[in-house]
Amino acid sequence: MSTKKVLTSTRRRRTTKFEGFNFTRAMVTAGDGSGVLADYRARAWETFENIPYPTMKDEPWRRTDIRGLKDDFTLPNPGAYEDLPAVPERLLKPLVSDQHGGQIVLLPGGLQTDLNPELAKKGVIFTDLETAAQQHPKELSQALGQIVKPDEGKFAALASSLSPNGVFVYVPKDVHVEQPLHSVMWAAGAGLAHFSHLLIWLEDGASLTFVHEAASPNGAPVADPPAASPPLALASAGQTLHGGVVEIYVGAGANLCFVELQSLGDNVWNFTHERARVERDGNIDWIFGAIGTRLTKNFSALDLVGQGANGRMSGFYFTDGSQHLDHDTQQNHLAPHTTSDLLFKGALKGNSRSVWQGMIYVAPGAQQTDGYQANRNLVLSDQARADSIPGLEILADDVRCTHGATVGKVDPELVFYLRSRGIPTEQAERLIVDGFFDPIMQRIPFDGVREHFHQAIQEKMGA
């Protein structure tokens, strides 16, 4: 009789579960360790310790796998930016004319600030969080942590507690800021963890245009993992981490145009929580652009809490390679006679994937609500995938709420028509993609910003 041999391996199997970061309570610092900022970060850290890490069993994370995320990131030391790639000049150019109303550059281990003295005389505050805690504690204390709570998620608590600095924008009542304010977060450095916190507060009747960009250089080239496999192959491929919080308050009758572009490098894992609260007759025009990162999970919420509040959310994203972008949006109508309008458009190449999950919520008593949401996707390769999941939850009976979602390829008849006019195939497809994104581009208030976005799209098309 033959005997069966049982072979055993002593090689340690690699875990397929992200176990958590190695950050500690000692890393939570703020100035001299006292005051509103220090108290806020200490409470956020306690929240972070009590919230479990998300998994794909959690509904908001069901389509986003973070098992390939490494756990040994380090925070930048003071002055670390001096030994890292410098911020490209194109990111620092004025948005209109030849100067900014003000500009803040958040760097690894440092920052640069600038504000027009005339705006400072009007009471406008545009500075970093540490300076705000020292020089403007009253204004900061009424705003910090009021819109995005650390308990909204594990990454919200982490960014709230460990953000070494951030941006505080405060516009007093009835003050109109004519020139746009601008901030840039430069997240260079493989193996580093960057955390940012933007706090925008407009008192009643104020107005402001604010443009923010998060950017970094690309990492070392990495071979794409098989499409059916989790991204474990990238667990130690020179990753960079970014966690962000954006808090926005628009007072009664105030008007805010907020433009943000995410062009982080292809080695960045990006987790952000963003929320805007709009009071009576206030208005926000919120414009997103996302072209970077290896993986992004973004939560963006619009809370219309005052009667007559209005919010418009416009977004575009363009993915290629093995990118994974997941945007979770909320339009919360919490008062009567409120209006929201959301339009997100995305194009996908390579093996990339996008996820958009949207929800319009109408609270009891929020009558005469008008809510709209749409997500349109253009798939440019057979391996790319777009998931589009709109939703409605309506608890009032006198409303008008509509939603829609589409996923499709380039219409071959359009390509044929352009080719018949002597336009090469590649250029024809570029023109079609330009036309696809044009409704979003027309919502951007500055030619310089539009051109910046357009150039990013062209670079994606030519990759």
For each residue, the residues with C-beta under 8 A, 3 or more apart:
1:
2:
3:
4:
5:
6:
7:
8:
9:
10:
11:
12:
13:
14: 232
15: 19
16: 67 230 232
17: 67
18: 53 66 67 68 69 71
19: 15 71
20: 53 71
21: 71 73 158 193
22: 71 72 73
23: 27 73 75 158 162 193
24: 27
25: 28 45
26:
27: 23 24 75 162
28: 25 41 42 45 161 162
29: 33 38 41 164
30: 33 35 37 38 40 41 130 133
31: 34 35 37 38 130 133 134
32: 35 38
33: 29 30 38
34: 31 38 39
35: 30 31 32 38 39 133 134 137
36: 39 40 133 137 140 141 144
37: 30 31 40 41 129 130 132 133 140 144
38: 29 30 31 32 33 34 35 41 42 133
39: 34 35 36 42 43
40: 30 36 37 43 44 144 145 160
41: 28 29 30 37 38 44 45 160 161 162 163
42: 28 38 39 45 46 161
43: 39 40 46 47 150
44: 40 41 47 48 145 150 157 160 161
45: 25 28 41 42 48 49 157 161 162
46: 42 43 49 50
47: 43 44 50 51 150 151 157 160 161
48: 44 45 51 150 154 157 158 160 161
49: 45 46
50: 46 47
51: 47 48 151 153 154 157
52: 154
53: 18 20 66 154
54: 58 60 61 66 153 154
55: 58 61
56: 61 62 63 64 65
57: 62
58: 54 55 61 62
59: 62
60: 54 299 328 357
61: 54 55 56 58 64 66 297
62: 56 57 58 59
63: 56 326 355 387
64: 56 61 295 297 324 326 355
65: 56 68 230 231
66: 18 53 54 61 69 269 295 297
67: 16 17 18 230 231 232
68: 18 65 230 231 232 233 234 235
69: 18 66 235 239 241 269 295
70: 73 235 236 239
71: 18 19 20 21 22
72: 22 191
73: 21 22 23 70 191 192 193 239 240 241
74: 191 192 193
75: 23 27 162 164 192 193
76: 80 81 108 109 164 189 192 194
77: 80 109
78: 109 110
79: 82 109 110
80: 76 77 83 84 108 109 110 189 192
81: 76 84 86 107 108 109 110 186 188
82: 79 110
83: 80
84: 80 81 108 188 189
85: 188 217
86: 81
87: 91 92 105 107 184 186 215
88: 91 92 215
89: 92 93
90: 93 452
91: 87 88 184 186 213 215
92: 87 88 89 103 105 184
93: 89 90 448
94: 97 98 99 100 182 448
95: 100 180 182 211 446 448 449
96: 179 180 446 448
97: 94 179
98: 94
99: 94 116 179
100: 94 95 103 114 116 179 180 181 182
101: 115 116 119 126 177 178 179 180 181 182
102: 113 114 115 116 119 124 126 179 181 182
103: 92 100 112 113 114 181 182 183 184
104: 111 112 113 114 126 127 128 167 182 183 184
105: 87 92 111 112 113 183 184 186
106: 111 128 165 166 167 183 184 185 186 196
107: 81 87 110 111 112 186
108: 76 80 81 84 186 187 188 189 192 194
109: 76 77 78 79 80 81 164
110: 78 79 80 81 82 107
111: 104 105 106 107 128 165
112: 103 104 105 107
113: 102 103 104 105 126 127 128 131
114: 100 102 103 104
115: 101 102 119 120 124 126 127
116: 99 100 101 102 119 120 179
117: 120 121
118: 121 122
119: 101 102 115 116 122 124 126 177 179
120: 115 116 117 123 124
121: 117 118
122: 118 119 172 175
123: 120 172 175
124: 102 115 119 120 169 170 171 172 175 177
125: 132 136 139 168 169 170
126: 101 102 104 113 115 119 167 168 169 170 181
127: 104 113 115 131 132 135 136 167 168
128: 104 106 111 113 131 132 165 166 167 168
129: 37 132 133 140 144 163 165 166 167 168 197 199
130: 30 31 37 133 134 165
131: 113 127 128 134 135 136
132: 37 125 127 128 129 135 136 137 139 140 168
133: 30 31 35 36 37 38 129 130 136 137 140
134: 31 35 130 131 137
135: 127 131 132
136: 125 127 131 132 133 139 140 168 170
137: 35 36 132 133 134 140 141
138: 141 142
139: 125 132 136 142 143 168 170 201
140: 36 37 129 132 133 136 137 143 144 168 199
141: 36 137 138 144
142: 138 139 146 201
143: 139 140 146 147 168 170 199 201 247 249
144: 36 37 40 129 140 141 199 247
145: 40 44 148 149 150 160 247
146: 142 143 247 249
147: 143 247 248 249 275 276 277
148: 145 152 156 160 245 246 247 273 274 275
149: 145 152 156
150: 43 44 47 48 145 156 157 160 161
151: 47 51 156 157
152: 148 149 156 157 273 299
153: 51 54 156 157 273 299
154: 48 51 52 53 54 157 158
155: 158 159 243 271 272 273 297
156: 148 149 150 151 152 153 159 160 245 273 299
157: 44 45 47 48 51 150 151 152 153 154 160 161
158: 21 23 48 154 155 161 162 195 243
159: 155 156 162 163 195 196 197 243 244 245 271 272 273
160: 40 41 44 47 48 145 148 150 156 157 163 197 245
161: 28 41 42 44 45 47 48 150 157 158
162: 23 27 28 41 45 75 158 159 193 195 243
163: 41 129 159 160 166 195 196 197 243 245
164: 29 75 76 109 195
165: 106 111 128 129 130 197
166: 106 128 129 163 196 197 198 199 245
167: 104 106 126 127 128 129 183 196 197 198 199 212
168: 125 126 127 128 129 132 136 139 140 143 199 201
169: 124 125 126 181 198 199 200 201 208 210
170: 124 125 126 136 139 143 201 203
171: 124 175 177 201 202 203 206 207 208 254
172: 122 123 124 175 203 206
173: 203 204 205 206 251
174: 203 204 205 206
175: 122 123 124 171 172 203 206 207
176: 206 207
177: 101 119 124 171 180 181 206 207 208 209
178: 101
179: 96 97 99 100 101 102 116 119
180: 95 96 100 101 177 209 210 211 446
181: 100 101 102 103 126 169 177 208 209 210 211
182: 94 95 100 101 102 103 104 210 211 212
183: 103 104 105 106 167 198 210 211 212 213
184: 87 91 92 103 104 105 106 212 213 214 215
185: 106 194 196 212 213 214 215 242 244
186: 81 87 91 105 106 107 108 215 216
187: 108 192 194 214 215 216 240 242 264 265 268
188: 81 84 85 108 192 216 217 240
189: 76 80 84 108 192 240
190: 219 220 238 239 240 267
191: 72 73 74 238 239 240
192: 73 74 75 76 80 108 187 188 189 240 241
193: 21 23 73 74 75 162 240 241 242 243
194: 76 108 185 187 240 241 242 243
195: 158 159 162 163 164 242 243 244
196: 106 159 163 166 167 185 214 242 243 244 245
197: 129 159 160 163 165 166 167 244 245 246 247
198: 166 167 169 183 212 244 245 246 247
199: 129 140 143 144 166 167 168 169 247
200: 169 208 210 246 247 248 249 256 258
201: 139 142 143 168 169 170 171 249
202: 171 206 207 208 249 250 251 254 255 256 282
203: 170 171 172 173 174 175 206 251 254
204: 173 174 251 252 253 254 279
205: 173 174 251 252 253 254
206: 171 172 173 174 175 176 177 202 203 251 254 255
207: 171 175 176 177 202 254 255 256
208: 169 171 177 181 200 202 255 256 257
209: 177 180 181 256 257 258 259 445
210: 169 180 181 182 183 200 256 257 258 259
211: 95 180 181 182 183 258 259 260 261 446 449
212: 167 182 183 184 185 198 258 259 260 261
213: 91 183 184 185 260 261 262 263
214: 184 185 187 196 242 244 260 261 262 263 264 270
215: 87 88 91 184 185 186 187 261 263 264 292
216: 186 187 188 240 264 265 268 292
217: 85 188 265
218: 265 266 267
219: 190 222 237 238 239 240 265 266 267 268
220: 190 237 238 267
221:
222: 219 233 234 237 238 267
223: 233
224: 321 322 350 351
225: 229 230 231 232 233 234 322
226: 229
227: 351 383
228:
229: 225 226 232 233
230: 16 65 67 68 225
231: 65 67 68 225 234 235 294 295 322 324
232: 14 16 67 68 225 229 235
233: 68 222 223 225 229 237
234: 68 222 225 231 237 239 294
235: 68 69 70 231 232 239
236: 70 239
237: 219 220 222 233 234 267
238: 190 191 219 220 222 267
239: 69 70 73 190 191 219 234 235 236 267 268 269 294
240: 73 187 188 189 190 191 192 193 194 216 219 264 265 267 268 269
241: 69 73 192 193 194 268 269
242: 185 187 193 194 195 196 214 264 268 269 270 271 272 293
243: 155 158 159 162 163 193 194 195 196 270 271 272
244: 159 185 195 196 197 198 214 270 271 272 273 274
245: 148 156 159 160 163 166 196 197 198 272 273 274
246: 148 197 198 200 260 272 273 274 275
247: 143 144 145 146 147 148 197 198 199 200 274 275
248: 147 200 256 258 274 275 276 277 284 286
249: 143 146 147 200 201 202 276 277 279
250: 202 254 255 256 276 277 278 279 282 283 284 309
251: 173 202 203 204 205 206 254 279 282
252: 204 205 279 280 281 282 306
253: 204 205 280 281 282
254: 171 202 203 204 205 206 207 250 251 279 282 283
255: 202 206 207 208 250 282 283 284
256: 200 202 207 208 209 210 248 250 276 282 283 284 285
257: 208 209 210 284 285 287 445
258: 200 209 210 211 212 248 276 284 285 286 287
259: 209 210 211 212 287 289 444 445 446 449
260: 211 212 213 214 246 287 288 289
261: 211 212 213 214 215 288 289 290 291 449 452 453 456
262: 213 214 270 288 289 290 291 292 293 296
263: 213 214 215 289 291 292 456
264: 187 214 215 216 240 242 268 270 292 293
265: 187 216 217 218 219 240 268 292 293
266: 218 219 292 293 294 321 323
267: 190 218 219 220 222 237 238 239 240 294
268: 187 216 219 239 240 241 242 264 265 292 293 294
269: 66 69 239 240 241 242 293 294 295
270: 214 242 243 244 262 264 293 295 296 297 298
271: 155 159 242 243 244 296 297 298
272: 155 159 242 243 244 245 246 296 297 298 299
273: 148 152 153 155 156 159 244 245 246 299
274: 148 244 245 246 247 248 298 299 300 301
275: 147 148 246 247 248 300 301 302 303
276: 147 248 249 250 256 258 284 286 301 302 303 311
277: 147 248 249 250 303 305
278: 250 282 283 284 302 303 304 305 306 309 310 311
279: 204 249 250 251 252 254 282 305 306 309
280: 252 253 306 307 308 309 335
281: 252 253 306 307 308 309
282: 202 250 251 252 253 254 255 256 278 279 306 309 310
283: 250 254 255 256 278 309 310 311
284: 248 250 255 256 257 258 276 278 302 310 311 312
285: 256 257 258 312 314 443 445
286: 248 258 276 300 302 311 312 313 314
287: 257 258 259 260 313 314 315 440 443 444
288: 260 261 262 300 313 314 315 316 317 327 344
289: 259 260 261 262 263 315 316 317 453 456
290: 261 262 293 296 298 315 316 317 318 325 327
291: 261 262 263 317 318 319 456 457 460
292: 215 216 262 263 264 265 266 268
293: 242 262 264 265 266 268 269 270 290 296 323 325
294: 231 234 239 266 267 268 269 322 323 324
295: 64 66 69 231 269 270 323 324 325 326
296: 262 270 271 272 290 293 324 325 326 327
297: 61 64 66 155 270 271 272 326 328
298: 270 271 272 274 290 325 326 327 328
299: 60 152 153 156 272 273 274 328 330
300: 274 275 286 288 313 327 328 329 330
301: 274 275 276 329 330 332
302: 275 276 278 284 286 311 313 329 330 331 332 340
303: 275 276 277 278 332 334
304: 278 309 310 311 331 332 333 334 335 338 339 340
305: 277 278 279 309 334 335
306: 252 278 279 280 281 282 309 335 338
307: 280 281 335 336 337 338
308: 280 281 337 338
309: 250 278 279 280 281 282 283 304 305 306 335 338 339
310: 278 282 283 284 304 338 339 340
311: 276 278 283 284 286 302 304 331 338 339 340 341
312: 284 285 286 340 341 342 443
313: 286 287 288 300 302 329 331 340 341 342 343 344
314: 285 286 287 288 342 343 344 440 443
315: 287 288 289 290 327 342 343 344 345 440
316: 288 289 290 344 345 346 437 440 453
317: 288 289 290 291 325 327 344 345 346 347 354
318: 290 291 346 347 348 349 456 457 460
319: 291 323 324 325 346 347 348 349 350 352 353 354 384
320: 323 348 349 350 352 460 463
321: 224 266 349 350 351 352 463
322: 224 225 231 294 350 351 352
323: 266 293 294 295 319 320 350 352 353
324: 64 231 294 295 296 319 352 353 354 355
325: 290 293 295 296 298 317 319 346 352 353 354 355
326: 63 64 295 296 297 298 354 355 356 357
327: 288 290 296 298 300 315 317 344 354 355 356 357
328: 60 297 298 299 300 357 358
329: 300 301 302 313 342 344 356 357 358 359 373
330: 299 300 301 302 358 359 361
331: 302 304 311 313 340 342 358 359 360 361 371 373
332: 301 302 303 304 361 363
333: 304 338 340 360 361 362 363 366 369 371 399
334: 303 304 305 338 363 366
335: 280 304 305 306 307 309 338 363 366
336: 307 365 366 367 368 369
337: 307 308 367 368 369
338: 304 306 307 308 309 310 311 333 334 335 366 369 370
339: 304 309 310 311 369 370 371
340: 302 304 310 311 312 313 331 333 360 370 371 372 373
341: 311 312 313 372
342: 312 313 314 315 329 331 358 372 373 374
343: 313 314 315 373 374 375 376 439 440
344: 288 313 314 315 316 317 327 329 356 358 374 375 376
345: 315 316 317 375 376 377 378 436 437 439 440
346: 316 317 318 319 325 354 356 375 376 377 378 386
347: 317 318 319 377 378 379 380 433 436 437 457 460
348: 318 319 320 352 353 354 377 378 379 380 381 384 385 386
349: 318 319 320 321 352 380 381 384 460 463
350: 224 319 320 321 322 323 381 383 384
351: 224 227 321 322 381 383 384
352: 319 320 321 322 323 324 325 348 349 384 385
353: 319 323 324 325 348 384 385 386 387
354: 317 319 324 325 326 327 346 348 377 385 386 387
355: 63 64 324 325 326 327 386 387 389
356: 326 327 329 344 346 375 377 386 387 388 389 405
357: 60 326 327 328 329 389 391
358: 328 329 330 331 342 344 373 375 389 390 391 403
359: 329 330 331 390 391 392 393
360: 331 333 340 371 373 391 392 393 394 401 403
361: 330 331 332 333 393 394
362: 333 366 369 371 393 394 395 396 399 401
363: 332 333 334 335 366 395 396
364: 395 396
365: 336 396
366: 333 334 335 336 338 362 363 369 395 396 399
367: 336 337 396 397 398 399
368: 336 337 398 399
369: 333 336 337 338 339 362 366 396 399 400 401
370: 338 339 340 399 400 401
371: 331 333 339 340 360 362 392 399 400 401 402
372: 340 341 342 401 402 403
373: 329 331 340 342 343 358 360 390 402 403 404
374: 342 343 344 390 403 404 405
375: 343 344 345 346 356 358 388 390 404 405 406
376: 343 344 345 346 405 406 436
377: 345 346 347 348 354 356 386 388 405 406 407 408
378: 345 346 347 348 408 409 410 433 436
379: 347 348 384 385 386 407 408 409
380: 347 348 349 384 409 410 429 433
381: 348 349 350 351 384
382:
383: 227 350 351
384: 319 348 349 350 351 352 353 379 380 381
385: 348 352 353 354 379
386: 346 348 353 354 355 356 377 379 407
387: 63 353 354 355 356
388: 356 375 377 405 406 407
389: 355 356 357 358 405
390: 358 359 373 374 375 403 404 405
391: 357 358 359 360 403
392: 359 360 371 401 403
393: 359 360 361 362
394: 360 361 362 399 401
395: 362 363 364 366
396: 362 363 364 365 366 367 369 399
397: 367
398: 367 368
399: 333 362 366 367 368 369 370 371 394 396
400: 369 370 371
401: 360 362 369 370 371 372 392 394
402: 371 372 373
403: 358 360 372 373 374 390 391 392
404: 373 374 375 390
405: 356 374 375 376 377 388 389 390
406: 375 376 377 388
407: 377 379 386 388
408: 377 378 379 411
409: 378 379 380
410: 378 380 414 415 429 432 433
411: 408 414 415 432
412: 415 416
413: 416 417
414: 410 411 417 418 428 432
415: 410 411 412 418 419 425 428 429 432
416: 412 413 419 420
417: 413 414 420 421
418: 414 415 421 423 427 428 431 432
419: 415 416 422 423 424 425 428
420: 416 417
421: 417 418
422: 419
423: 418 419 427 428 431
424: 419 427 428
425: 415 419 428 429
426: 429 430
427: 418 423 424 430 431
428: 414 415 418 419 423 424 425 431 432
429: 380 410 415 425 426 432 433 461
430: 426 427 433 434 458 461
431: 418 423 427 428 434 435
432: 410 411 414 415 418 428 429 435 436
433: 347 378 380 410 429 430 436 437 457 461
434: 430 431 437 438 454 457
435: 431 432 438
436: 345 347 376 378 432 433
437: 316 345 347 433 434 440 441 457
438: 434 435 441 442
439: 343 345 442 443
440: 287 314 315 316 343 345 437 443 444
441: 437 438 444 450 453 454
442: 438 439
443: 285 287 312 314 439 440
444: 259 287 440 441 449 450 453
445: 209 257 259 285 449
446: 95 96 180 211 259 449 450
447: 450 451
448: 93 94 95 96 451 452
449: 95 211 259 261 444 445 446 452 453
450: 441 444 446 447 453 454
451: 447 448 454 455
452: 90 261 448 449 455 456
453: 261 289 316 441 444 449 450 456 457
454: 434 441 450 451 457 458
455: 451 452 458 459
456: 261 263 289 291 318 452 453 459 460
457: 291 318 347 433 434 437 453 454 460 461
458: 430 454 455 461 462
459: 455 456 462 463
460: 291 318 320 347 349 456 457 463
461: 429 430 433 457 458
462: 458 459
463: 320 321 349 459 460
